[in-house]
Amino acid sequence: MLFAGDASEWLLPMPVTLVAVMLVFSLWRRILPRQRRLRRSVAAVVVVAFVLTSTPAIINIGVKALEGTPQTVAEQLDALGFPPDPGDDALNAQAVLTVREGKAGRKALAEGGQVDPSWQAAGAGLMKAGLNGHGAGVPTTGAAPVKPPRVRGVIVPSSGAAAPNGPQARLDQGGYMRLRAGIETWRRTGGLLVLMGGLGEQPEYSLAADMRRLAIGLGVPPEAIRTVRSSWTTFQDISGAARLIREEGGQDDSRQAVILVTSALHMQRSLAVAHQAGLDPIPVRSDYRQLTSPTWAAWFPNNGAPWNARAMLHELIGVWYYRLRGRA
């Protein structure tokens, strides 16, 4: 969401913001030299804010509160009662090829290329190691089998940006994780696979179109895929998917049960929008930002922590903004 992104960038102590703060204090001191106590108080607040948003362990408290307990996609689907898919290792291998080989890998998959056996082994290894974007797993218990819910399909909001030197929008790392988790989920649930996201100069260059090409390369039949290509926000993504699902089902007034696949940090806002749009969403989290076992080094500020703080603040502002506008 553009508003939340802009606000979170200005509210966090990124390098440009820090330079601006230093300039303001310098001018303040020259123009109003007698307000020494007020300057010191404001400076103390700025320093404390900088330390808090630059300390990974502190930011991790808020991130964990929003994301919940980490689970792999497979564990979440097992808990819902969906039968396992025997092709998961091949899918993991193809996902590894797509991410690690970049543009060449995406092109090969889109053209129906085969996966080298070494990549298949790598994919299986990633699945076991929990490095496919799902964080540390939660041990399974010997609970009785659960009857899986009947769902209309799987909806997957995108994550990415417009390409700086071309018309084609490109997925970021989070977008690939969502897509990979969405395909893994669809293979176990069936129904429609609805991919959402705009940002391209034209619909055929949108994030949803890019996701569709990759999904077909990963073995999803084109007839199972639907896209929402002209959306720019989470609200537009999910509202468009809700309209599409109702039109496909021929039921305009009933709540449609769907699996909603997105990043754990993005899930709270997405669920609220989905309920408001008339869907009955079942969450499956694709990836986590939280530190599962912070070390002592996480209690010291570093230059990577503000990006997690920005993402967390983006979601908090987004939830507040959507509720204020009646969208969640």
C-alpha positions, -999 to +999 in steps of 0.1 A: +000+000+000+015+033-011+004+054+019+017+029+045+050+026+026+056+063+024+047+069+061+069+041+073+099+053+054+096+088+069+090+076+105+121+053+106+157+065+110+170+056+076+202+074+064+183+102+046+161+108+076+191+110+100+208+136+078+176+156+077+174+154+115+210+166+119+203+196+096+172+205+114+190+205+148+218+226+133+194+252+120+174+251+152+205+258+173+214+288+151+180+303+149+168+297+185+199+292+206+180+296+240+159+265+236+186+243+249+165+221+272+139+214+245+166+205+220+181+181+244+148+164+251+140+160+214+176+147+207+171+121+234+139+109+219+155+107+184+185+087+198+162+063+217+140+058+186+171+051+165+184+025+190+151+008+193+145+005+155+181-006+149+182-034+174+171-067+159+160-084+192+137-055+200+121-053+166+117-091+167+093-088+196+068-068+174+074-090+144+067-122+163+035-107+178+023-100+142+035-133+126+026-159+153+043-193+157+064-203+126+052-234+107+061-247+073+035-247+045+034-285+047+027-284+084-001-259+080-018-279+053-013-312+073-031-295+102-060-286+079-063-322+068-052-319+032-035-350+018+002-348+009+013-342-026+040-367-039+055-341-063+067-317-036+104-325-041+102-317-078+084-285-071+111-275-045+138-282-071+121-261-097+116-233-072+153-234-063+161-232-100+138-202-105+152-182-076+189-191-079+192-190-116+173-157-119+161-146-153+176-176-171+159-200-147+126-183-151+129-183-189+137-220-189+108-229-167+084-207-187+095-226-218+089-260-202+125-268-194+134-298-174+150-298-140+185-312-135+187-341-110+211-321-089+186-293-085+160-319-075+183-331-047+189-295-037+151-289-035+146-319-013+174-307+009+159-273+012+125-288+022+141-308+050+162-279+062+132-255+063+149-230+040+120-227+016+107-195+032+087-209+061+110-206+091+114-232+118+088-259+120+066-269+148+067-306+158+037-326+147+016-345+172-003-377+170-037-360+167-066-377+150-070-370+112-088-338+103-114-335+075-101-309+051-124-279+044-140-275+010-125-245-007-130-227-040-093-223-045-061-205-035-055-168-037-020-153-037-012-116-034+020-106-051+050-088-038+074-069-061+081-037-079+081-021-114+113-028-133+134+004-134+145-001-171+115-018-187+078-023-187+078-057-169+071-057-131+092-082-112+086-102-081+109-097-051+121-125-028+089-124-008+068-127-040+087-158-050+081-173-016+044-166-018+041-180-053+060-212-043+038-216-012+007-209-033+015-236-058+024-261-031-009-253-014-029-256-047-014-289-055-029-303-023-063-284-024-072-281-060-097-255-073-086-222-088-052-206-083-058-168-083-027-147-087-029-110-080-008-079-087-003-050-111+026-025-113+035-032-149+031-006-177+003-029-192-016-059-178+006-084-197+036-070-179+021-071-144+032-090-114+003-114-118+013-121-154+048-128-143+035-152-115+013-169-141+042-176-164+062-190-135+033-211-122+028-227-157+066-234-158+062-251-124+035-274-137+002-257-130-022-261-159-032-227-175-069-235-172-066-236-134-050-201-131-069-168-128-052-134-125-060-099-112-036-077-132-047-041-126-044-039-088-019-018-069-028-024-032-037-053-009-073-041-009-075-041-047-058-075-049-081-093-026-113-074-037-105-083-073-100-120-064-133-120-044-152-107-075-135-132-097-142-162-075-179-152-071-183-148-109-166-182-114-189-199-089-221-181-101-228-171-065-228-134-058-242-134-022-225-163-004-192-163+014-166-183-006-141-204+014-106-199+000-070-205+011-052-172+015-014-176+010+008-146+019+037-136+041+031-140+078+037-103+084+012-094+057-014-119+069-033-099+095-041-071+070-049-095+042-073-116+064-092-084+074-096-073+038-107-108+027-134-109+054-146-074+043-146-086+007-171-114+015-146-143+015-141-170+042-103-171+042-082-198+056-046-185+062-015-203+051+017-183+058+044-185+032+074-169+049+085-153+082+108-124+091+112-132+128+143-145+144+134-179+159+165-180+182+180-146+186+217-146+197+234-121+219+245-102+188+208-094+181+208-071+211+232-047+194+221-022+167+229-030+131+220-015+098+197-044+087+172-041+115+154-009+103+142-028+072+123-052+094+111-023+115+099-006+083+080-037+072+064-041+106+054-004+107+041-007+071+017-034+082+006-016+114-001+016+095-018-004+068-042-021+092-050+012+109-055+029+075-078+002+061-099+002+093-102+039+091-114+037+055-138+008+062-118-016+041-110-041+069 
